[in-house]
Amino acid sequence: MSTMDPQTPSAAPTPNNPLAVGEAGKQAICEIKRHPIGIIGIYAMAGFLLVFLAVLIFGVAPSVFSGSSHSQIMSVGMVVFLIAAILVAAFSLIAHVVYWGNRWIVNSTSITQVTRSSLFDKQTSQLSLGDLEDITAEQDGPLAQMFHFGTLSAETAAATDKFTFLYCPDPTVYAKKILAAREDFEQHRRTDPQPTAHRASARSIVDVGITAVESLDNK
């Protein structure tokens, strides 16, 4: 799913799963991306910094350095402001890529977690729904309740907190989706006759091999 409204999560038909192996027969449940509330602060900080520098360079500096040429002060100030603007824009772009690079991809058999902590640090891990014990959705504070975001955590028998998704939009809704997918997975695993068929095929192959060896021995 290319875009997602945090208020109305919907299923992703073909999410880009970096650990997709043998996707045939696996149904895509959803792709969870972060709520924009977590990146707004960085955008606001970058804008505030540029406004502050503009006031300092073009408003305060000419009056402080009144003995110097006004055009010279403006030229130096313009260069300084341009360099600062480039640095702030680069920082904002990196923060944008890192923030939106974090996501969960849920299908009918597993949860794939893509984690970015920096521009060149990306980790991808996968959790089978068969190993999933529970899903916890947390919304702490009035902002989380007001803007519908929180933390989504996958709990396993090993009691590890490796699968934790911060700034999850509507975490309760997604927790219900994942729990429903796990129930379907467990039910399918209990009723699916394919493992029995695979074991029967394996026994047949072994029997054929034994028969062939006995025929050679008889010769």
CORQUI-V457033 format. One record per residue. N is the residue number from 1. SS is DSSP state (~ for helix, > for strand, _ for the rest). PHI is phi in degrees with one decimal (none if undefined). Layout:
N_SS_PHI + N_SS_PHI
This chain:
1___none + 2___-77.1 + 3___-129.9 + 4___-147.8 + 5___-81.8 + 6___-59.8 + 7___-82.6 + 8___-132.2 + 9___-66.3 + 10___-138.7 + 11___-73.5 + 12___-99.5 + 13___-67.8 + 14___-139.6 + 15___-69.9 + 16___-80.3 + 17___-101.2 + 18___-67.6 + 19___-108.7 + 20___-70.0 + 21___-132.3 + 22___61.4 + 23___-71.2 + 24___-60.9 + 25___88.8 + 26___-96.3 + 27___-95.4 + 28_>_-73.1 + 29_>_-95.1 + 30_>_-168.5 + 31_>_-120.9 + 32_>_-102.4 + 33_>_-114.4 + 34_>_-66.6 + 35___-71.4 + 36___-67.0 + 37_~_-60.5 + 38_~_-75.0 + 39_~_-100.4 + 40_~_-61.8 + 41_~_-61.0 + 42_~_-69.0 + 43_~_-61.4 + 44_~_-65.0 + 45_~_-63.8 + 46_~_-63.8 + 47_~_-64.1 + 48_~_-61.9 + 49_~_-63.2 + 50_~_-66.8 + 51_~_-64.0 + 52_~_-62.6 + 53_~_-65.0 + 54_~_-63.0 + 55_~_-64.9 + 56_~_-66.6 + 57_~_-79.3 + 58_~_-95.6 + 59_~_-107.5 + 60_~_-85.0 + 61_~_-58.5 + 62_~_-61.0 + 63_~_-77.9 + 64_~_-72.2 + 65___-100.5 + 66___-68.6 + 67___-74.7 + 68___-89.0 + 69___-68.5 + 70_~_-62.1 + 71_~_-65.5 + 72_~_-67.3 + 73_~_-62.0 + 74_~_-65.2 + 75_~_-65.8 + 76_~_-64.2 + 77_~_-62.7 + 78_~_-63.6 + 79_~_-64.3 + 80_~_-61.7 + 81_~_-65.5 + 82_~_-64.7 + 83_~_-63.2 + 84_~_-63.4 + 85_~_-64.4 + 86_~_-65.0 + 87_~_-64.7 + 88_~_-65.4 + 89_~_-64.9 + 90_~_-64.8 + 91_~_-62.2 + 92_~_-64.5 + 93_~_-65.7 + 94_~_-63.5 + 95_~_-61.4 + 96_~_-63.2 + 97_~_-65.1 + 98_~_-66.6 + 99_~_-63.9 + 100_~_-80.0 + 101___-79.0 + 102___-87.9 + 103_>_-162.4 + 104_>_-118.2 + 105_>_-117.7 + 106_>_-112.7 + 107_>_-124.3 + 108___-73.1 + 109___-127.0 + 110_>_-157.4 + 111_>_-118.2 + 112_>_-106.8 + 113_>_-108.3 + 114_>_-109.4 + 115_>_-119.2 + 116_>_-119.9 + 117_>_-107.7 + 118_>_-157.4 + 119___-65.6 + 120___-115.0 + 121_>_-125.6 + 122_>_-128.5 + 123_>_-123.3 + 124_>_-128.6 + 125_>_-137.7 + 126_>_-135.1 + 127_>_-125.7 + 128_>_-71.8 + 129_~_-64.3 + 130_~_-68.5 + 131_~_-93.3 + 132_>_-79.5 + 133_>_-92.7 + 134_>_-161.2 + 135_>_-121.7 + 136_>_-113.5 + 137_>_-114.0 + 138_>_-121.9 + 139___-133.2 + 140___-101.7 + 141___96.2 + 142_~_-68.2 + 143_~_-64.4 + 144_~_-63.6 + 145_~_-71.4 + 146_~_-71.6 + 147_~_-102.1 + 148___59.6 + 149_>_-142.1 + 150_>_-178.1 + 151_>_-117.6 + 152_>_-113.6 + 153_>_-126.5 + 154_>_-100.6 + 155_>_-105.1 + 156_>_-119.9 + 157___-64.7 + 158___-79.4 + 159___56.6 + 160___-101.0 + 161___-103.7 + 162___-65.8 + 163___-95.0 + 164_>_-132.8 + 165_>_-118.8 + 166_>_-84.6 + 167_>_53.7 + 168_>_-79.1 + 169_>_-73.1 + 170___46.7 + 171_~_-61.5 + 172_~_-64.7 + 173_~_-63.6 + 174_~_-69.9 + 175_~_-62.1 + 176_~_-65.1 + 177_~_-63.1 + 178_~_-69.0 + 179_~_-63.5 + 180_~_-64.6 + 181_~_-64.6 + 182_~_-66.2 + 183_~_-61.8 + 184_~_-63.4 + 185_~_-63.5 + 186_~_-64.7 + 187_~_-65.5 + 188_~_-65.8 + 189_~_-68.8 + 190_~_-74.2 + 191_~_-103.0 + 192___-71.8 + 193___-83.3 + 194_~_-62.4 + 195_~_-57.9 + 196_~_-63.8 + 197_~_-63.8 + 198_~_-64.7 + 199_~_-67.2 + 200_~_-65.3 + 201_~_-64.3 + 202_~_-63.9 + 203_~_-64.9 + 204_~_-64.7 + 205_~_-63.8 + 206_~_-64.6 + 207_~_-61.6 + 208_~_-64.2 + 209_~_-64.2 + 210_~_-63.9 + 211_~_-61.7 + 212_~_-64.7 + 213_~_-65.8 + 214_~_-63.8 + 215_~_-65.4 + 216_~_-64.6 + 217_~_-63.9 + 218_~_-66.0 + 219___-70.6
